[in-house]
Amino acid sequence: MNGRAPLRIGVVGAGFWTRFQLAAWRELQGVELVGITNRTRGRAEELAAEFGIAAVYDSAEDLLAGASPDVLDIVTAVETHRELVELAIAHGTAAICQKPLAPTLEDAEHMVAAAAAAGVPLLVHENFRWQAPIRALKAQLDTGAIGRPFRARIDFCSDFPVFENQPFLAELDHFILTDVGTHILDVARFLFGEAGSVYCQIDRVNPGIAGEDVATVVLRHAETTSICSLSFASRLELPSFPQTLVRIEGERGSLELADDYWVRTTLAEGTWSERVEPHRYAWADPAYDLVHASIVPCNAHLLAVLRDGAEPETSGADNLRTLELVFGAYDSAASNQALPVSEAA
């Protein structure tokens, strides 16, 4: 990093995802993990010992005051995000927040407005768009080879037992749209731009959970209609978790992100295929390796934003547009009608 001081990172939270977030930070040069806090101190102490974090604190307030980090990395439950982001802003400290940014659109709007007013960076750790196969698909789409994309389907469907390692998900009144939908609807925006309307149907197949585990969302973008299919209740012959599968139809051909990381382009002349396998990290959970691999380029991008002034892809302000779709989808499902995005939430 050209002899510059490293970016000093303080971490809040020591749950399932924190271990992988810390491991991803350690893959990058120019960062220093200066402190961690968690409501159960013992778990923070375990991670601090494992990842060489300088100090363990009893609260986020103590961490900010004691370690003076350049950025607060918030890896906690969504209901804590607003308080922690506003605490970081009060200290003049940049914040990186896990998705979903907030439990309500109103909370997210307040967080983004407060950061803007204070001139403090607020970034969202939205890693799905950083998956190597999705980046490759986007690059091929941007060549214009298939012409105007008029329709797309984005699928994230399986019966993966997600509640075994994240049991709190079973208690959420809003589940798959906030947990996975934030990722998939962000991918739709990444590929096709903003959506002007949203239509959604949801279902709960698993009787042992509080929220919906199936959702189908139809978005109308400027040129493309995208159909986002989400499910943790789909028993399939060839389960693809944690892959996102995509098919894009265009005026002159089609693109497909198929199972096992195959990106295919079909034109009148034939089909060209390329396998875009994600990097394999020893620290990744094999069941989540694709997702865990994407944390590294996502963190690298956030580092470039904070260190070098790069334009953020997933700022708080940008992520508001994704949350408008998420909460608009809930409103659409409740009213059983398509809604303009500006009015849906």
VOLUM-203548 format. One record per residue (C-alpha): residue in one letter; x, y, z; residue number from 0. Coordinates in Angstrom, 3 decimals. Layout:
BEGIN
 type       c1       c2       c3 seq
    a        X        Y        Z NUM
...
***
This chain:
BEGIN
 type       c1       c2       c3 seq
    m    0.000    0.000    0.000   0
    n    2.941    2.276   -0.819   1
    g    4.003    2.705    2.800   2
    r    0.720    4.227    3.885   3
    a   -0.733    3.456    7.282   4
    p   -3.176    0.534    7.188   5
    l   -6.916    1.007    7.426   6
    r   -7.795    0.368   11.064   7
    i  -10.907   -1.781   11.370   8
    g  -13.061   -2.304   14.443   9
    v  -15.560   -5.166   14.311  10
    v  -18.917   -5.419   16.060  11
    g  -20.418   -8.899   16.286  12
    a  -19.033  -12.424   16.583  13
    g  -21.750  -14.546   14.998  14
    f  -21.759  -17.050   12.120  15
    w  -20.641  -14.607    9.412  16
    t  -17.998  -12.731   11.385  17
    r  -15.390  -15.497   11.154  18
    f  -15.533  -15.355    7.351  19
    q  -15.555  -11.565    7.269  20
    l  -12.393  -11.527    9.394  21
    a  -10.723  -14.203    7.269  22
    a  -11.492  -12.183    4.140  23
    w   -9.995   -9.024    5.638  24
    r   -6.832  -10.979    6.388  25
    e   -6.491  -11.861    2.707  26
    l   -5.916   -8.167    1.935  27
    q   -2.903   -5.956    2.472  28
    g   -3.316   -2.558    4.074  29
    v   -5.763   -3.440    6.841  30
    e   -5.351   -3.828   10.587  31
    l   -7.955   -5.399   12.867  32
    v   -7.721   -3.214   15.956  33
    g  -10.676   -4.304   18.065  34
    i  -13.759   -6.456   18.358  35
    t  -16.833   -6.443   20.580  36
    n  -19.794   -8.758   20.998  37
    r  -22.646   -8.957   23.489  38
    t  -21.216  -12.373   24.508  39
    r  -17.643  -11.382   25.279  40
    g  -16.299  -14.936   25.204  41
    r  -17.079  -15.336   21.506  42
    a  -15.289  -12.080   20.732  43
    e  -12.287  -13.260   22.723  44
    e  -12.164  -16.512   20.720  45
    l  -12.148  -14.667   17.406  46
    a   -9.624  -12.114   18.664  47
    a   -7.221  -14.926   19.575  48
    e   -7.779  -16.724   16.285  49
    f   -7.339  -13.673   14.041  50
    g   -4.812  -11.688   16.020  51
    i   -7.151   -8.808   16.834  52
    a   -5.463   -6.344   19.138  53
    a   -8.168   -5.867   21.780  54
    v  -11.610   -7.015   22.938  55
    y  -14.086   -4.404   24.166  56
    d  -17.299   -4.622   26.169  57
    s  -19.290   -2.372   23.827  58
    a  -19.159   -0.630   20.481  59
    e  -18.871    2.673   22.333  60
    d  -15.800    1.404   24.191  61
    l  -14.301    0.094   20.941  62
    l  -14.739    3.426   19.161  63
    a  -13.341    5.382   22.093  64
    g  -10.511    2.986   22.895  65
    a   -9.272    1.797   19.496  66
    s  -10.173    4.835   17.346  67
    p  -10.754    2.706   14.234  68
    d  -10.996    4.251   10.777  69
    v  -14.055    2.122   10.049  70
    l  -16.569    0.177   12.097  71
    d  -17.451   -3.146   10.460  72
    i  -20.947   -4.041   11.685  73
    v  -21.676   -7.786   11.519  74
    t  -24.710   -7.980   13.791  75
    a  -28.440   -8.623   13.689  76
    v  -30.381   -6.185   11.519  77
    e  -32.314   -4.628   14.395  78
    t  -29.029   -3.268   15.822  79
    h  -27.799   -1.652   12.598  80
    r  -29.301    1.806   12.944  81
    e  -28.048    2.332   16.477  82
    l  -24.541    1.151   15.594  83
    v  -24.331    3.162   12.377  84
    e  -25.481    6.302   14.153  85
    l  -22.936    5.631   16.905  86
    a  -20.166    5.379   14.316  87
    i  -21.367    8.599   12.684  88
    a  -21.326   10.377   16.039  89
    h  -17.637    9.427   16.319  90
    g  -16.920   10.522   12.752  91
    t  -16.086    6.924   11.875  92
    a  -16.941    5.312    8.551  93
    a  -19.320    2.358    8.773  94
    i  -19.584   -0.877    6.821  95
    c  -22.906   -2.569    7.465  96
    q  -23.987   -6.075    6.600  97
    k  -27.169   -6.482    4.605  98
    p  -30.013   -5.908    5.072  99
    l  -29.052   -2.361    5.940 100
    a  -32.073   -1.884    8.216 101
    p  -35.293   -3.627    9.300 102
    t  -37.438   -0.884    7.735 103
    l  -37.058    1.499    4.844 104
    e  -37.570    4.426    7.223 105
    d  -34.631    3.329    9.365 106
    a  -32.431    2.946    6.288 107
    e  -33.396    6.398    5.059 108
    h  -32.510    7.929    8.416 109
    m  -29.133    6.143    8.443 110
    v  -28.237    7.275    4.937 111
    a  -29.361   10.844    5.600 112
    a  -27.401   11.020    8.857 113
    a  -24.216    9.752    7.181 114
    a  -24.595   12.226    4.316 115
    a  -25.224   15.136    6.676 116
    a  -22.120   14.269    8.693 117
    g  -19.966   13.567    5.638 118
    v  -19.210   10.074    6.967 119
    p  -18.995    7.130    4.538 120
    l  -21.719    4.493    4.943 121
    l  -21.095    1.343    2.907 122
    v  -23.057   -1.894    2.650 123
    h  -21.368   -5.282    2.519 124
    e  -23.348   -6.607   -0.447 125
    n  -21.206   -9.475   -1.750 126
    f  -23.366  -11.452   -4.226 127
    r  -22.598   -9.071   -7.108 128
    w  -18.903   -9.774   -6.399 129
    q  -19.199  -13.490   -7.137 130
    a  -16.812  -14.303   -9.981 131
    p  -19.468  -15.996  -12.199 132
    i  -21.858  -13.043  -11.798 133
    r  -19.100  -10.544  -12.636 134
    a  -18.275  -12.594  -15.738 135
    l  -21.940  -12.692  -16.763 136
    k  -22.207   -8.922  -16.362 137
    a  -19.062   -8.372  -18.442 138
    q  -20.472  -10.503  -21.236 139
    l  -23.837   -8.725  -21.056 140
    d  -22.061   -5.378  -21.337 141
    t  -20.445   -6.395  -24.644 142
    g  -23.881   -6.046  -26.242 143
    a  -23.467   -9.353  -28.095 144
    i  -27.029  -10.522  -27.387 145
    g  -28.567   -7.117  -28.107 146
    r  -31.223   -5.596  -25.888 147
    p  -32.015   -7.953  -23.014 148
    f  -35.793   -8.166  -22.880 149
    r  -36.336  -10.869  -20.254 150
    a  -34.347  -12.557  -17.509 151
    r  -34.809  -15.113  -14.783 152
    i  -32.680  -15.107  -11.644 153
    d  -33.058  -18.197   -9.447 154
    f  -31.872  -18.948   -5.924 155
    c  -33.813  -22.073   -5.011 156
    s  -32.941  -25.106   -2.865 157
    d  -33.891  -26.941    0.303 158
    f  -30.578  -26.168    1.995 159
    p  -31.030  -26.398    5.804 160
    v  -30.120  -22.785    6.438 161
    f  -31.780  -22.806    9.868 162
    e  -29.276  -25.317   11.248 163
    n  -26.378  -22.851   11.373 164
    q  -28.499  -19.692   11.601 165
    p  -31.470  -20.695   13.796 166
    f  -32.533  -17.075   14.346 167
    l  -33.717  -16.973   10.721 168
    a  -36.638  -19.233   11.632 169
    e  -37.941  -16.559   14.000 170
    l  -38.023  -13.695   11.492 171
    d  -41.464  -12.450   10.483 172
    h  -39.850  -11.368    7.208 173
    f  -37.437  -14.031    6.026 174
    i  -36.429  -14.897    2.477 175
    l  -37.009  -11.494    0.896 176
    t  -34.865   -9.755    3.505 177
    d  -32.275  -12.525    3.872 178
    v  -31.749  -13.627    0.243 179
    g  -33.936  -11.144   -1.610 180
    t  -31.625   -8.264   -0.711 181
    h  -28.864  -10.133   -2.555 182
    i  -30.883  -11.285   -5.558 183
    l  -32.707   -7.999   -6.130 184
    d  -29.355   -6.240   -5.918 185
    v  -28.049   -8.629   -8.600 186
    a  -31.050   -7.698  -10.763 187
    r  -30.179   -4.009  -10.362 188
    f  -26.511   -4.732  -11.047 189
    l  -27.375   -6.491  -14.308 190
    f  -30.295   -4.416  -15.609 191
    g  -30.405   -1.102  -13.764 192
    e  -33.216    0.361  -11.702 193
    a  -36.722   -1.072  -11.699 194
    g  -39.825    1.046  -12.113 195
    s  -42.330   -1.468  -10.790 196
    v  -42.448   -4.555   -8.606 197
    y  -44.893   -7.437   -8.338 198
    c  -44.486  -10.213   -5.788 199
    q  -46.093  -13.378   -4.453 200
    i  -44.835  -15.077   -1.282 201
    d  -45.514  -18.376    0.492 202
    r  -44.519  -20.214    3.643 203
    v  -43.996  -23.919    2.990 204
    n  -42.064  -24.816    6.152 205
    p  -44.597  -24.747    9.026 206
    g  -41.841  -24.423   11.612 207
    i  -40.776  -20.902   10.682 208
    a  -42.381  -17.520   11.177 209
    g  -41.744  -15.851    7.841 210
    e  -41.945  -16.641    4.134 211
    d  -39.529  -19.167    2.614 212
    v  -40.686  -18.757   -1.007 213
    a  -40.969  -15.566   -3.051 214
    t  -41.386  -14.744   -6.726 215
    v  -40.639  -11.151   -7.689 216
    v  -41.224   -9.576  -11.103 217
    l  -39.318   -6.348  -11.780 218
    r  -39.786   -4.062  -14.761 219
    h  -36.492   -2.344  -15.620 220
    a  -36.061    0.200  -18.421 221
    e  -35.480   -2.488  -21.065 222
    t  -35.862   -5.787  -19.253 223
    t  -38.397   -7.740  -17.241 224
    s  -36.616   -9.806  -14.591 225
    i  -38.234  -12.648  -12.677 226
    c  -36.490  -13.355   -9.376 227
    s  -37.322  -16.753   -7.906 228
    l  -36.309  -17.399   -4.283 229
    s  -36.870  -20.518   -2.194 230
    f  -35.556  -22.548    0.697 231
    a  -38.363  -25.084    0.170 232
    s  -37.412  -26.488   -3.251 233
    r  -36.365  -30.148   -3.275 234
    l  -34.576  -30.467   -6.613 235
    e  -32.777  -33.301   -8.373 236
    l  -29.644  -31.207   -8.754 237
    p  -29.485  -28.741   -5.862 238
    s  -27.279  -25.775   -6.671 239
    f  -26.951  -23.966   -3.317 240
    p  -25.348  -21.462   -2.914 241
    q  -25.249  -20.673   -6.619 242
    t  -27.395  -18.037   -8.298 243
    l  -28.597  -19.236  -11.701 244
    v  -29.435  -16.700  -14.411 245
    r  -30.884  -16.798  -17.913 246
    i  -31.029  -13.622  -20.011 247
    e  -32.860  -13.437  -23.337 248
    g  -31.841  -10.739  -25.806 249
    e  -32.752   -9.578  -29.286 250
    r  -29.822  -11.446  -30.877 251
    g  -29.165  -14.255  -28.429 252
    s  -29.080  -15.338  -24.830 253
    l  -26.765  -15.552  -21.849 254
    e  -26.876  -18.157  -19.111 255
    l  -25.165  -18.611  -15.789 256
    a  -25.762  -22.312  -15.321 257
    d  -25.037  -24.843  -12.604 258
    d  -21.365  -25.444  -11.782 259
    y  -20.344  -21.905  -12.786 260
    w  -20.821  -22.215  -16.549 261
    v  -21.373  -18.936  -18.411 262
    r  -22.844  -19.571  -21.852 263
    t  -23.469  -17.208  -24.739 264
    t  -25.812  -18.368  -27.499 265
    l  -26.015  -16.508  -30.813 266
    a  -27.149  -17.528  -34.299 267
    e  -23.644  -18.856  -34.963 268
    g  -23.657  -21.211  -31.970 269
    t  -22.972  -21.411  -28.230 270
    w  -19.758  -20.461  -26.426 271
    s  -19.155  -21.685  -22.869 272
    e  -16.731  -20.637  -20.167 273
    r  -16.460  -22.081  -16.679 274
    v  -15.819  -19.322  -14.140 275
    e  -14.957  -21.142  -10.943 276
    p  -14.624  -19.069   -7.776 277
    h  -11.386  -18.984   -5.836 278
    r  -11.204  -21.630   -3.115 279
    y  -10.146  -20.502    0.347 280
    a   -9.146  -22.975    3.045 281
    w  -11.100  -20.981    5.630 282
    a  -14.397  -21.058    3.707 283
    d  -17.244  -23.341    4.718 284
    p  -17.502  -25.832    1.808 285
    a  -21.288  -25.441    1.818 286
    y  -20.937  -21.684    1.271 287
    d  -17.618  -21.484   -0.589 288
    l  -18.945  -19.454   -3.535 289
    v  -20.453  -16.852   -1.219 290
    h  -17.476  -16.814    1.122 291
    a  -15.094  -16.362   -1.817 292
    s  -17.026  -13.255   -2.872 293
    i  -16.371  -11.588    0.476 294
    v  -12.729  -11.014   -0.490 295
    p  -13.324   -8.912   -3.647 296
    c  -16.188   -7.154   -1.888 297
    n  -13.887   -6.201    0.988 298
    a  -11.160   -5.233   -1.489 299
    h  -13.607   -2.854   -3.152 300
    l  -14.667   -1.344    0.181 301
    l  -10.999   -0.900    1.061 302
    a  -10.409    0.910   -2.249 303
    v  -13.373    3.176   -1.520 304
    l  -12.113    4.103    1.923 305
    r   -8.391    4.262    1.115 306
    d   -8.326    5.506   -2.471 307
    g  -11.626    7.294   -2.962 308
    a  -13.002    4.763   -5.464 309
    e  -16.662    5.187   -6.392 310
    p  -18.647    2.810   -4.162 311
    e  -20.872    0.271   -5.868 312
    t  -22.832   -0.459   -2.703 313
    s  -23.053    2.732   -0.691 314
    g  -25.868    3.171    1.771 315
    a  -27.593    5.466   -0.706 316
    d  -27.329    2.870   -3.469 317
    n  -28.555    0.100   -1.204 318
    l  -31.671    2.124   -0.454 319
    r  -32.764    1.340   -4.020 320
    t  -32.496   -2.376   -3.294 321
    l  -34.440   -1.994   -0.054 322
    e  -37.158   -0.124   -1.930 323
    l  -37.587   -3.274   -3.999 324
    v  -37.499   -5.573   -0.954 325
    f  -40.126   -3.687    1.018 326
    g  -42.037   -2.903   -2.145 327
    a  -42.214   -6.642   -2.787 328
    y  -43.818   -7.171    0.626 329
    d  -46.335   -4.415   -0.098 330
    s  -47.081   -5.946   -3.485 331
    a  -47.650   -9.381   -1.994 332
    a  -49.988   -7.908    0.622 333
    s  -52.015   -6.002   -1.964 334
    n  -51.731   -8.622   -4.749 335
    q  -50.873   -6.010   -7.326 336
    a  -47.902   -4.536   -9.128 337
    l  -46.719   -1.288   -7.558 338
    p  -44.560    1.571   -8.783 339
    v  -41.286    1.350   -6.911 340
    s  -41.430    4.982   -5.808 341
    e  -44.791    4.289   -4.149 342
    a  -44.423    0.635   -3.188 343
    a  -42.560    1.103    0.094 344
***
